[in-house]
Amino acid sequence: MERNYAVAVQKRENLYRAYLNKAQLILQSSGGKHTREEVQYLQRAAELQSEMADMTIGEERNHHLREKETVSAKIITALKEIDPQKALDYEKGKTEDKKTSQTTGGRGGDNDKEKLDNMAKEWYKEAPNHSFANVSGMAELKNKLSECVTNSNCEALLDFLKIPRLNTYFFVGPPGCGKTYIIEAFANELVNNQEKEYKYLSLVGSDIISRYVGDAEKIVTRMFEEAENAAPCILFIDEIDGVCRNRSQKSMPEYAASITTSFLTGYNRIKNSGKNIIFIGATNYPQRVDSAMLDRAEVIRVPLPDRAARCNAFRMQFEGIISLESDITYDDMAAVTDGYNYRDIDRVTSIMKKAVFEQVMLQAGNEQSAIELLKNGSFKLSRSHFDAASADFKPSSKKDILDAIDKWERNLNNDSYLIDDDAE
């Protein structure tokens, strides 16, 4: 039943887009002068939104009613030019429809809209400060994403080849492997792209569920509407498993399944819009994400940092701050930290810096002199600092999560999706 419902809504959504496009083409071909033929296609589009509103409930229904309002406004504008009396009659009929909708429709009204408007403003973020140049390792992935940045400037060729504007990436990897960091670097590259004015929208899936229980469907629907209106844009959902949960889970709550359905419906909407949108999801637990979403995305596995990446991570922590003794190099540090993620490296370097702080202050006697000793290289970082920090630090265990991701990836490649019954 659910699949038949989704197919029926999708068919109407596709027809709706086709009618809107046809009306726009007619308007353009007439030199911007409204015609009865244009109005006929707009009316068909409005009728389809009415049908979809009748088929749906809650925030999804409200979305279709808002879409109908938008199309109705276009119809009135056209009729005022073609036949003013019919425009008045149409407005009168629309007012009656609105009264009926308010009587039978959802709850919330203006207060809900104001709350969603304020919330949506928080989703827009400034371009992150770091770029690909600051990302350690991941050369192949950076090349792939750089191509996406370059290709975004070639709209005419994309249209000629009928390549979809929506790029969808699904980043998978254990905690601390750099997923969010490289996605933010990607956002920096796009937002600062001189030929486009990309906007950057960023949300955390689990935050939507935990903070706004009961309103999650409305927020998810509004999120995709916002992305469509903000295009060209990047829409990044971290911890996507929070809002697009695997409906195959045996213990799946009804409300969570409903949110997933709203999520997929919203995603299909931006896909069919033809707008220039880059959608990115990230998770540590891909087995908890619905397979229908995975079918729509290019899955990118982000591994733990390799030796070169770890070497660069250590360098970024110390270079320009403290010189190294001849008995230690950044590569030496990287060589013995296999299996570390970036958070582990941050913790080790933090321990080392605290030791340096205590020792240089003891040697210098005051803060300013200590800084001078570090600047002129009189006090250096030695192997003993690294060995002591490593001895005191135990990296986080990653075996279980890596095994789960490996199993999920094998099942994905075999077209068999892993069901995690214990996922919350």
Buried (B, 14 or more C-beta within 10 A) or exposed (E): EEEEEBEEBBEBBEBBBBBBEBBBEBBEEEEEEBBEBBBBBBBBBBBBBBBBBEBBEBBBBBBBBBBBBEBBEBBBEBBBEBBEEBBEEBBEEBEEBBEEBEEEBBEBEEEBBEBBEEBBEEBEBEBBEBBBEBBBBBEEBBEBBEEBBEEBEEBEEBEEEEEEBBBBBBBBBBEBBBBBBBBBBBBBBBBEBEEBEBBBBBBBBBBBBEEBEEBBBBBBBBBBBBBBEBBBBBBBBBBBBBBBBBBBBEEBEEEBBBBBBBBBBBBBBBBBBBBBBBBBBBBBBBBBBBBBBBEBBEBBBBBBBEEBBBBBBBBBBBEEEBBBEEEBBBBBBBEEBEBBBBBBBEBBBEBBBEBBEEEBBEEBEEEEBBEBBBEEEEBBBBBEBBEBBBEEBEBBEBEEBBEBBEEBBEBBEEEEBBBBEEBE
